[in-house]
Amino acid sequence: MSQEPIGGMTPIDESQSLVELGKACLAVVDPDWSQVVLRYAAVAGHESVDLVRRGDDGSERSLDAPGEAIEEARRLRNGMYKEDTGTWFTMRYTINPPGSYGVDFEYDQEPGFDAPFPPAAFVQDLERFPRTEEHIPEWLARTLAQARGEG
């Protein structure tokens, strides 16, 4: 996992990173697509990545996300850290023809993963991306208490 410095991404850096993310995703998609969706969720070195290509005929096909896209998602998560509020857990990146994109970041919702992660991973994540108490959602507070043997 990348241990790049956290925080410090400017809006221009974020925009450039999101464009690179889109290019990496589109590099593995065949030409007959109507939408591409990348869902990336992370907590302290644990990741869940789904890349889906939707066809003009309504079909859906899962693809292996390219390494460049995963690295860019990691870079965004690290770079978008904000002091006191933390960083996001889940990103949903949607590309529509001819190449416009939209992105949603979830800072407070519990991330969904293919397999549950141990509560200790959330403690490690909070150490890497500190949040003040008012920015720790209820589900995260419960998970942290469980990891620390408090609940």
Buried (B, 14 or more C-beta within 10 A) or exposed (E): EEEEEBEEBEEEBBEEBBEBBBBBBBEBBEEEBEBBBBBBBBBBEBBBBBBBBBEEEEEEEEBEBBEBBBBBBBBBBBBBBBEEBBBBBBBBBBBBEEEEBEBEBBBBEBBEBEEEBBBBBBBBBBEBBBBEEEBBBEEBBBBBEBBEEEE
